[in-house]
Amino acid sequence: TQILPGAKELDMLIFIIFPIIAIQIEGVRRGSIWVFIFWISSLILTVVLKRENWINMIANPLNTNLFWTIAITLIVFFLVIYWEKLHEIFFDKMVEKIIYDESTSLPNAKVLYNTIKDNKESVIVIVKIENFDELASVFGYELSDTATIFAAENLKSSENSYGYKTFLLK
């Protein structure tokens, strides 16, 4: 509204849309920095272009468009940050479910393939539990899952001391 007189709706639209676009493009951290820079520069521009009305804005802030623009922008900004954080948490959980086995928390064969591809010198050792299918059919899947978890925990517990990685192949 400072540069284009009579464009109050455009001013409000820019102030409401910019935080959403900045956070979607740059992410929460960098987008928040861009929004902060945008707010500071808008405030400085308002002070420079409307010096004579600045005292009126401080004396009666509720009647100014700047106050309502900043208030609505802050509400939208915090809502966008909240939803973006929820999106990041959901995305991280989905990636974890894709990469790791739910019961053993071991990475899957795709992670093994990427590890071997990046590491030129690799040795693969396959540990197989004999008669695992019969164990599951005789004692049930709960006991077979317990045996799998027990084996995975024992192998994972000595990863650091022996320098190997454990993966689950199905």
Phi, psi and chi 1 to 4 in degrees:
 res  aa     phi    psi   chi1   chi2   chi3   chi4
   1 THR       -  -17.4   58.7      -      -      -
   2 GLN   -74.6  -39.8  -47.0  -55.6  -31.8      -
   3 ILE   -89.5  -41.8  -62.1  169.7      -      -
   4 LEU  -110.8   97.9  -63.0  171.3      -      -
   5 PRO   -61.5  138.9  -17.6   26.8      -      -
   6 GLY    85.1    8.3      -      -      -      -
   7 ALA  -107.5   47.0      -      -      -      -
   8 LYS   -64.9  -37.3  -67.0  177.8 -175.7  174.4
   9 GLU   -66.5  -37.2  -68.2   82.3   15.3      -
  10 LEU   -65.1  -40.1 -179.9   64.9      -      -
  11 ASP   -60.6  -46.9 -177.2   35.0      -      -
  12 MET   -63.9  -41.2  -69.7  -73.1  -78.2      -
  13 LEU   -62.0  -44.3 -176.6   67.2      -      -
  14 ILE   -63.9  -43.4  -69.6  171.2      -      -
  15 PHE   -66.6  -30.4  -96.8   82.5      -      -
  16 ILE   -82.7  -39.6  -69.5  172.0      -      -
  17 ILE   -79.9  -33.8  -63.4  -63.8      -      -
  18 PHE   -58.6  -45.6 -176.6   78.1      -      -
  19 PRO   -60.0  -38.6  -22.1   30.8      -      -
  20 ILE   -64.3  -47.1  -62.7  169.9      -      -
  21 ILE   -66.0  -44.5  -67.2  172.6      -      -
  22 ALA   -62.5  -42.0      -      -      -      -
  23 ILE   -73.4  -36.1  -70.9  173.5      -      -
  24 GLN   -67.3  -38.8  -73.5  -65.4  -40.4      -
  25 ILE   -78.8  -45.7  -68.6  174.5      -      -
  26 GLU   -98.1  -11.0  -66.6  -68.6  -31.2      -
  27 GLY    92.0  175.0      -      -      -      -
  28 VAL   -67.7  -47.7  174.8      -      -      -
  29 ARG   -67.5  -56.7  -71.3 -172.2 -173.1  123.7
  30 ARG   -69.1  -35.8  -67.0 -177.9   74.5 -163.4
  31 GLY   -63.5  -37.7      -      -      -      -
  32 SER   -64.3  -37.3  -59.8      -      -      -
  33 ILE   -65.0  -43.0  -67.9  169.1      -      -
  34 TRP   -64.3  -39.4  -80.6  108.4      -      -
  35 VAL   -66.2  -40.9  169.6      -      -      -
  36 PHE   -61.7  -44.3 -179.5   73.7      -      -
  37 ILE   -62.0  -40.7  -68.7  169.4      -      -
  38 PHE   -62.0  -44.6  175.1   71.3      -      -
  39 TRP   -64.2  -46.1  -77.1  -15.3      -      -
  40 ILE   -62.5  -45.0  -64.9  -62.2      -      -
  41 SER   -66.1  -35.9   60.3      -      -      -
  42 SER   -66.4  -40.1  -62.3      -      -      -
  43 LEU   -65.5  -42.9 -171.4   62.2      -      -
  44 ILE   -64.3  -42.1  -69.3  170.6      -      -
  45 LEU   -62.3  -40.4 -175.3   65.4      -      -
  46 THR   -64.3  -42.8  -57.5      -      -      -
  47 VAL   -65.2  -42.1  168.6      -      -      -
  48 VAL   -68.8  -43.5  168.2      -      -      -
  49 LEU   -80.8  -21.7  -67.5  176.7      -      -
  50 LYS  -126.6   56.1  -73.8 -166.4  135.3 -169.8
  51 ARG   -63.2  -37.1  -81.0  179.9  -76.8 -155.0
  52 GLU   -71.0  -27.0   66.8  -82.8   -5.2      -
  53 ASN   -93.0   -1.5  -68.8  -23.5      -      -
  54 TRP   -63.2  -38.8 -173.4 -111.4      -      -
  55 ILE   -66.3  -39.5  -65.1  171.6      -      -
  56 ASN   -65.3  -36.2  -68.5  -23.5      -      -
  57 MET   -65.6  -37.6  -70.4  169.1   62.6      -
  58 ILE   -73.7  -39.5  -66.8  173.3      -      -
  59 ALA   -68.8  -37.6      -      -      -      -
  60 ASN  -136.9   74.5 -163.4   -0.2      -      -
  61 PRO   -70.3  -25.4   25.2  -31.6      -      -
  62 LEU   -70.3  -18.6  -66.0  176.6      -      -
  63 ASN   -93.3    2.8  -70.3  -25.4      -      -
  64 THR  -101.8  147.9   61.8      -      -      -
  65 ASN   -67.5  -29.9  -72.9  -26.8      -      -
  66 LEU   -62.3  -42.6 -179.9   66.0      -      -
  67 PHE   -60.6  -49.2  171.6   79.1      -      -
  68 TRP   -68.7  -34.3  -69.8  108.9      -      -
  69 THR   -63.8  -45.3  -56.5      -      -      -
  70 ILE   -67.2  -40.6  -69.9  173.9      -      -
  71 ALA   -63.1  -46.9      -      -      -      -
  72 ILE   -66.1  -39.5  -68.9  170.8      -      -
  73 THR   -64.1  -40.4  -55.0      -      -      -
  74 LEU   -63.3  -41.9  -78.7  171.3      -      -
  75 ILE   -62.8  -47.9  -68.4  168.3      -      -
  76 VAL   -63.0  -40.9  169.2      -      -      -
  77 PHE   -59.6  -47.9  177.0   69.7      -      -
  78 PHE   -70.6  -33.5  -72.6  116.3      -      -
  79 LEU   -65.1  -41.9  -75.3  174.1      -      -
  80 VAL   -64.8  -42.7  167.3      -      -      -
  81 ILE   -62.4  -42.9  -74.0  178.1      -      -
  82 TYR   -60.6  -48.7  173.0   74.0      -      -
  83 TRP   -68.9  -33.7  -72.4  110.2      -      -
  84 GLU   -67.5  -39.6 -172.2   66.2   25.5      -
  85 LYS   -63.1  -42.9  -78.1  -70.7 -171.3 -172.3
  86 LEU   -61.6  -39.1  -75.8  179.0      -      -
  87 HIS   -63.8  -43.6  179.6  -95.9      -      -
  88 GLU   -63.2  -42.0  -73.0  177.3    4.7      -
  89 ILE   -64.1  -44.6  -69.5  169.0      -      -
  90 PHE   -62.1  -43.6  175.6   74.2      -      -
  91 PHE   -63.5  -43.8 -175.3   75.6      -      -
  92 ASP   -61.8  -40.3  -70.1  -17.6      -      -
  93 LYS   -66.0  -39.2  -74.6 -177.9 -179.3  179.1
  94 MET   -66.2  -42.1  -69.6  -55.7  -64.2      -
  95 VAL   -63.8  -40.8  167.0      -      -      -
  96 GLU   -62.8  -40.0 -172.5  174.9  -46.1      -
  97 LYS   -68.5  -31.6  -76.1 -171.8  176.5 -154.7
  98 ILE   -74.3  -37.5  -68.9  170.5      -      -
  99 ILE   -87.4  -37.0  -68.4  176.5      -      -
 100 TYR  -110.5  147.9  -65.4   97.8      -      -
 101 ASP   -74.2  139.0 -179.4   58.1      -      -
 102 GLU   -67.5  -42.6  -76.0 -174.5   44.5      -
 103 SER   -80.2  -39.1   60.5      -      -      -
 104 THR  -100.4  -14.7   61.3      -      -      -
 105 SER    61.6   24.2  -58.9      -      -      -
 106 LEU   -93.0  145.6  -68.5  175.0      -      -
 107 PRO   -67.4  154.4   11.1  -15.2      -      -
 108 ASN   -92.4 -170.9   62.8   15.8      -      -
 109 ALA   -67.0  -30.0      -      -      -      -
 110 LYS   -64.8  -39.1  -70.4 -179.3 -177.2 -179.5
 111 VAL   -67.1  -39.0  178.5      -      -      -
 112 LEU   -59.6  -46.4  171.2   65.1      -      -
 113 TYR   -60.0  -45.4  173.0   73.1      -      -
 114 ASN   -65.7  -34.6  -70.2  -27.2      -      -
 115 THR   -67.4  -42.8  -55.9      -      -      -
 116 ILE   -67.9  -39.2  -68.9  172.4      -      -
 117 LYS   -63.3  -40.0 -173.1  173.7   72.6  170.6
 118 ASP   -76.9  -31.9  -65.1  -20.2      -      -
 119 ASN  -101.0  114.6 -137.9  -10.0      -      -
 120 LYS   -72.6  -32.6  -61.7  -61.4  179.1 -163.3
 121 GLU  -104.3  104.4  -62.1  176.8    8.4      -
 122 SER  -136.2  148.8  -60.4      -      -      -
 123 VAL  -123.7  131.2  174.8      -      -      -
 124 ILE  -109.1  126.2  -62.3  176.7      -      -
 125 VAL  -120.7  126.6  175.9      -      -      -
 126 ILE  -106.9  124.1  -63.3  175.8      -      -
 127 VAL  -103.8  121.0  176.7      -      -      -
 128 LYS  -118.0  133.1 -177.3 -179.8 -180.0 -147.3
 129 ILE   -86.5  116.8  -59.1  173.7      -      -
 130 GLU   -68.2  145.6  -72.1  -67.3  -35.5      -
 131 ASN    54.6   36.2  -57.7  -34.1      -      -
 132 PHE   -66.8  -39.6 -172.8   75.0      -      -
 133 ASP   -63.7  -40.2  -67.7  -25.3      -      -
 134 GLU   -68.3  -36.2  -72.7  128.2   15.6      -
 135 LEU   -59.7  -43.3  177.2   72.1      -      -
 136 ALA   -68.1  -40.1      -      -      -      -
 137 SER   -74.1  -33.2   63.1      -      -      -
 138 VAL   -80.6  -48.3  171.3      -      -      -
 139 PHE  -101.7   -5.5  -65.4  107.0      -      -
 140 GLY    96.9  164.2      -      -      -      -
 141 TYR   -73.5  -24.3  -71.0  104.3      -      -
 142 GLU   -64.3  -44.4  -70.1 -179.8   13.1      -
 143 LEU   -68.4  -37.9 -175.9   67.3      -      -
 144 SER   -67.6  -36.7   63.3      -      -      -
 145 ASP   -65.1  -39.2  -75.0  -14.9      -      -
 146 THR   -63.0  -40.8  -54.1      -      -      -
 147 ALA   -64.9  -40.8      -      -      -      -
 148 THR   -64.4  -44.1  -53.5      -      -      -
 149 ILE   -64.6  -40.7  -67.2  169.1      -      -
 150 PHE   -61.0  -46.7  176.9   75.5      -      -
 151 ALA   -64.1  -41.7      -      -      -      -
 152 ALA   -64.7  -42.3      -      -      -      -
 153 GLU   -65.4  -40.0  -73.4  174.5   -5.6      -
 154 ASN   -65.9  -40.1  -76.8  -31.4      -      -
 155 LEU   -69.6  -40.1  -71.5  170.3      -      -
 156 LYS   -69.0  -30.2  -79.1 -178.3   76.5  170.3
 157 SER   -67.4  -25.3   66.2      -      -      -
 158 SER  -106.9   14.4   56.9      -      -      -
 159 GLU   -60.3  -46.1  -84.8 -176.4   -6.1      -
 160 ASN   -68.5  -37.9  -68.7  -24.9      -      -
 161 SER   -74.7  -28.7   48.8      -      -      -
 162 TYR  -106.5   -9.2  -67.3  108.5      -      -
 163 GLY    74.0   36.4      -      -      -      -
 164 TYR  -120.7  167.5   64.0   85.5      -      -
 165 LYS  -117.0  143.8  -63.2 -132.2 -177.9 -125.0
 166 THR  -107.6  133.9  -52.9      -      -      -
 167 PHE  -129.4  156.9  -60.9   93.8      -      -
 168 LEU  -107.8  122.5  179.9   68.8      -      -
 169 LEU  -111.1  129.0  -54.4  176.8      -      -
 170 LYS  -115.1      -  -74.6 -171.7  177.3 -176.8
